[in-house]
């Protein structure tokens, strides 16, 4: 076919070729977003692993101070410390590579936020394969350091080399590829014409492998002495009254204490400055007679010892309303607010009797209905506030009550929201549920609409993900889960749920499991 001679047609043809090339090079935003989700999940997993490693290292230090374990700890604690130091150096080196790659992709700082060309297909190639400055590619340097890291871990102790190193998740073989390029090498397989955001995810994956390798070595060192001494540093102090609405002369009962109580916690509980005796189960019960009508409160102060010997102090305010037979009193039975999409109970008492009370709400976004003598149900469909108009035949009241969103539920798999889990236990799970715990309303449901399962580490040459509709692991997800094993990191993110009363909500939660 001959080329057109007319200049305008030549220009059109050239522009068409350029457009075709651009379309071929374009990386879809969906793929970029998937890589960013995977990168975030791996980053979360790294934090979990690091916390676990720190706990084991702290336990080793305690065993050094314990005469019963000091002799063995003196042998194995330094070996664990060396593994930790080696991992820190390499982890930080990979972090510096991530910064270099962003710079190569035209890193800018706009209003305190980093921006760079996430879909740049050439930056990774320039940095990791073709170094025009030094002649040594960063990819080759990274492989050398990863290989040396593995050798140095093996050199810490002969038993570590025999028992731990063969099972490390740090796999440095060349990934399988459909490419027929005979010159393909390790760096080429990972970074040739790879979008910047994907290369960053690959580097985060290597950081995950480094932390997992460190974890296996320090765990092995600790097992030579004894089991890990778990350090619990979170206690739940609670305070609640028998009712939030009382009539004058009725008894007010406040129960307060420390959740997961241990006698070692030695709690001290005072209410409005009066110290209350502790019962056998670690709680304290305070009783008084309801007095002044209207909204009242009691200040509860709970102090207790934490496992590390420090003292924690928690203060809570218990609010309640005292009614009177001759006045018009309005009380939200469960809270001082209404929640969107829920049946919010409301109590109204008046001197003219319950049968004479008339209650309405302003606007058409909320409804109120009578549930019994002096009892009402208010349902709100929008956030903001609701104005109640109350009349008992003797007086009128107009009350504004805030409307809030029901808090986010906690998404769990097998009653766990992440952390370490046996691979066999995880493979037996059926799906994801969302639970709203410790909320004043019971039985609130958040049906799962969809979520994403991401697997990386042992058993996966590169991160793989599956999108799931509903709350059950679909066949594709089950196929991926069956391949999970000890050393695999599994993340569940992009969780969408149905809100109470309708509507969709995306949870700001990522569940990450480190399989053992």
N, C-alpha and C positions, 0 to 999 in steps of 0.2 A: 504494500500500500504506500503510495507516494505521499509526502508531507504536503499540506496545503501551502500555496504560495502567498495567499493574502495575509498580511501582517496581523490583522485583527484575529483571524481564525487561528494563526500560529499561537498568539497570546492565550486564546481561550483553551487550546489544547495543552499548553504548558501549565496553565493554572489548574486544569483538570488533573494532570499528572501529579502536581504538587499536593492538591487536595486529597487524592487517592493515597499518596504516601503518608500524609498526616493522619488520615483515618487508620491506616495500617499500624502506625506507631502509637496511636492513642490508647491509653490504658483506662478502662472504665472506672468510674467513681465507686461502683460497687466493689470492685476488686481492691481498690485502695482502702476503702472503709473496712473491708474484711481483714486486711493486713494490719490496720491500726487496732482493730479489736483484738486480734491475736497478740500483737505486741503488748497491749495493755494487760491482757490476761497473763502473759509470761512475766511482765514486770511485777504484777501482784503476786505471782507464784514465787518469784525471787525474794520478795519481802517475807513471805511465810517461811521459806526455807531458811533465810538468814536468822529469823527469830528463833526457829527451832535449833539452829546451830549455836546461837548465843546461849540458849538455855542449857544445852549440853555442856558447853565450855564453863558456864557458871557452876554447874553441878560438879565438874571435874575440880574446880578450885575448892569447893566445899570438901570434896573427898581428900584433897591434899591436906586440909586442916583437921581432918578426922583421924585420930590415931589408929583406928581400926582399918582404914583404907589408905593411909598416907604412903605406905611402902609401894603398893602397886600404882597408886596415882602418880607418884614421883617418876615412874617409868613411862606411863602412857599419856599423862597430861601434856608434857612437852611435845610429844609426837602429834597430838591433836592440835596444839597451838601452831606447830609448823605447817600442818595442812591448811589451817585457817589463814596463816600469813601468805602462803603461796597462792591461795584462792583470791585473797584480797588484791594482791598485785596484779594478777591476770585479769580479774574482773574490772579493775580500774583502767587497765590498758584497753580492754574492749570498749569501755565507756568513752575513752579518748578517741577511738576509731569512729564511734558514732558521731562525735562532734566534728571530726575531720570530714566525714561524709556529708554532713549537713552544710559545712562550709563549701565543699565541692559542688553542692546543689544550690548555691547562692543563698546562703543563710542570711537572714535579715532579722532585726529586732524592731518590731512595730508595736508601740505602746506597751512595752514590756513583755511582748509575746513573740516567741520564735516563729518565723515563717521561712519556708524553703520550698523548692520545687519537688514535691513528693513523687511526681510521675517521671522524673528525669531518668532516662534509660541509659545515659552515658556516664554519669558521675561515678557509679560503682565500678564500671569498667576502667575508667581513668585511675581511680584511687587504688583498686585492689589488683588490677592486672597489668596495666600499662603505666608505670611511673616514669614520666619523662624527666624528672629532676634527678632522682637517685639511681634509677635503673633497677631498684629492688622494689617489687610490688608489696603493698601492704598485705595483700592476700597471702603471699608467700611467708611474710613475717608472722602473720597471725597463725598460720599452720605450724610454723616452727615453735612458736611459744606454747600453743596448745599441746603439741607433742612433748615438749620439754616438761610442761606441767604434769602430764601423765607419768612421765619417767620419774620426776622428782617425788610424786606421791608414792610411787612404787618403791623408791629408795628410802622412804622413811623407816620401813621395817619389813623384813622378809615375809612375815605372816600377812601383812597388808598386801604385798605384791601377789601373794598366792590366793588369799581369800577375798579381797575387795576389788582389786584392779580389773580382773576379768569381767566383772559385772557393772563397771562404771557406765553411766549413760553417755559419756563423752566419746562419740563415734567419729573417727577422723578418716574413714574410708570415703572414696569418691561416690557421691549419690548416684543412684541409677538414673539413666537418661536415655531418651530415644534418639539423641544426637549421634551422628556417625562421624563426628569430628575426631580424627585420630590424635590431634594435639590437645584434646581436652584434659585439663588437670583439675586439682581440687578447687583452686580459686576460681577457675573458669566455670566450673559446675555451679558454684553458688552465686557468683557476682557478674557474670558476663551479661550485659544488656538487661540487667535486673532493675526495676524501678527503685528509686531511693527508699521509699517507705518499706518495700519488701526486704531490701538489704538491711535496713535498721532492725526489722523483725528477726532476720537471720542472726544478727549480732546479739540481740536480746536472747535468742534461743541458746547461743553459745554461753552467754552469761548464766542462763538457767542450768546448763550442763555443768558449768564450773561449780555453782553453788550445790548442786545435787552431788557432785563428786566429793566436794568437801564434806557434805553431810554424811555420806557413807563412810568416809574415813574416820571422822570424829565419833560417829556412832560405834564403829568397831572398837576404837580406843576405849570408849566408855564401857562397852560390854566386857572388856577384859577386867574391869573393876567391879561393876555392878550395874543395876538398872538406873535409868535417869530419874533424878529427883525433880518432880514437876514443881514449878514455882507458881502458885496461884496468887495473883496480886489484885484480884477484883472481887469485891463483896457487894452484895445488894442490900442496902439498908431500906426498910419499908416502914410505912406508918399509914394506918387507915382507921376510919371511924365506922361504927356500926350503922350509921345513917348520915346522909347529908342534909336531911330535913327532919327537924324535931319540933314538937310543940313545947311551949313553956312548961317546965316541971318534969319533962321526960328525961331519962338518963342518957348521957353521952358516954360511949365507951370507945376508947382509942387503943388499938393494939399496934405495937411497934417492935422492931427487932432487926436482926441481921440475917439475910438469906444465907444458906449453906453454913449454918451456925456451927461453930466449934467452941468448946469451952476455953480454948487457947485464945480466942478472939477477945475475951473479957470485955463485953460491951457494957457501956454505961449509957443509960437512957434517961433523959429528963424532958418533961413537958411543962412549958412555961416556967422553967427554972426549977421545978420540983423533980428530984431524982426518984425514979420508979423502980421498985425491986424487980429483978430478973427471974423469970420462971425457969423450970427445968429445960424447956426447949429453946431457951435463949431469947424469948420475947418478953415484953413488959405490957401490962394492961392498966390503963388509966380510966377512972370513972369519975364523972361529975354530973351535976344536974344542970340541964339547959336553962339559961337565964334570959338575958336581954334579947327581945325579938329582933329579927333582922339577920344580916350576914355576920357570922362570927368566925374566928380562927384560933387554932392552937399551934404553937411553935414546938416542934419535936426535934430534939438534938440527940444524935446517936454517935458515940465515939467507940472505937474498937481497935484492937491490935491487928495489924497485918502480919503475914508470915515472916516478913523480913524484919519484924520488930518495931516498925514505925507505927505511929498512931494516925488513924484516919478519922475525920469528923464529917458527918453528913447532917444537914439540917433540912427538915421538910415542914411544910405548912399544911395542916389539915383544916379545910374550910367546911363549914356547915351553916345551915340556916335555921333559925328559931322562929316558928310561926306563933300566931296569937289567935284565939277564937274570935276576936272582934275586929281584926284587921284584914286587909287584902294582901296576901303574901304569895309571890310567884317563885317557884324553885325548879331549876333544871335538876332532875333527880340524880343523874349520873355525873354531870360536869357543869361547869359554869359557861359552857358554850354549846352550840349545836354542831353536829357533823353532817356534811353534805352526803346525801344518799342513804342516811340511816333513819330509823324510826326513833326520834329523840323523845324520851318521856319527859313530861312536864307536870308538876303538881301546882294546883292553885287552890288556896283556901280564902274564904271571905266571911265577914260577919253575917251576911245575909243568907248563908247556906249554900251548899254546892249546887243545888238545883237552880239558883238564881244567877250563877256565874255565866257570863257570855264572853267568849274569847275568840278573837279573829286575828289574822295576820295581814299586814299591808303588802300590796303587790301580788303578782300572779306566779312568782317563782317558788313559793312555799305554801304548804297546806297545814292545817291543824284539824284534828278530829278528836272527839271525846272517846276515852277508853274506859271510863268508869266515874264514880263520884269524885270530883276534884282531880281526876287524872286525864291527861291529854297526850296525844302523840303529834309531834311536829316533824314534817319532812321537808328538807330544803334541797333545791336542785342547783343552786348557785352559791359561790363563796361571797363573803361580804358580811352582811348582818341582816337580821330579821327583826322587824318591829311588831311587837305584840300589843294589841289593844284589849284591855281587860276591864270588865264591868261586873260588879256583884250586886247591883241594885242600890248601893249606898255610895260607892266612889268609883272613879275611873283611874286606870293606870295605863301609861304607854311605856313599854320597856323595849330597849334595843339589846339584842343578844347576838354576839359574833357567830358567824358560820365558818367553820374550818374544814379543811380537807382531812379525811381519815389518813392516819400515818401510813407510810409504806410498810407492807408486810415483809417478813424475812423469807426469802426463797431458800429451800433446803432440798437436799437429796439424801434420803435415808436418815432424816432428822439431823443432818449435818450441813453447816453452811460453809464448809471448806476446811482445809488443813490436811493432815495425813490420814490415809485410809488404805486398808489392805486392798490390793488389786482384785482379789477374789470377791471381797465384799462389794466393791464398786460395780463389778460386772454383774452382780445379782440385783442391782437396783432397777426399778421400773420407770422412774421418771422424776419430775420436779413438782413440788407443791409450794405454795406461798401461804405462810401462816402469820397471823397478826397476834403476837403474844403480849401479855401484860398490858392489855388495853381495857378500858372501863367497860366496853361492850364486848360480850362474848359471842363466839360463833360467827364472826365476820368473815366472809368468804372473798377470796381474790382468785377466781379461776384463771389458770395459765392459758394464754392465747398462743404464744410461740416463744422459742428460745433457740440459742445456737450452742452446739457442742464443739469444742476445739480440743484436739489432742496433739501433743508434741512430746519430744523426748524419746525414751526407749520404745522401740517398735515402730517409730515413725521417722523416715528419712527427712521429712519436712513437715511443717504444721499442716494438719488436715482438719476441715470443719464441715459440719452438717447442720442445716437449718431444720428445725422441728416445729410442726404445728401441733397445738394441744399440749398436754402435760406429760404424755407418755413418750418414752424413747421409741421413735418410729423404726421400721426395719433398717433404714440406712444408718441411723444412729446406733442401733444394736450391733450392726456389722462392724462399725468403728470401735465400739466399746469392747467387743470380744477380742480385739487385737491389743487392748491395753494390758500392761503388765507392770511389775515393779520397776520404777524409774520413769514411768510415763507421767506427764503432767496433763491433767484434764481440766479445762475451764468451761464453765457454762455462763454465757452472757447474753446481752440483747434480750433480756427477759421482759415480755409484755404480758400484762394481766388485765382482767376486766375489773373496773372499780365498782364498789357498792353503789347501787342505783343506776348503773350503766356508765359507759365511757371506757376508754382505754388508757392505760398508764404504762410507761416504760420504767422499770425499776433501775435506780442508780446503784446496782449491785452486780458484782461478778463473783461467782463461786469457783474457787480454784482448789483442786485436790492434787496432792503429791502422793502418788500411789506407792505403796511399800511392798 
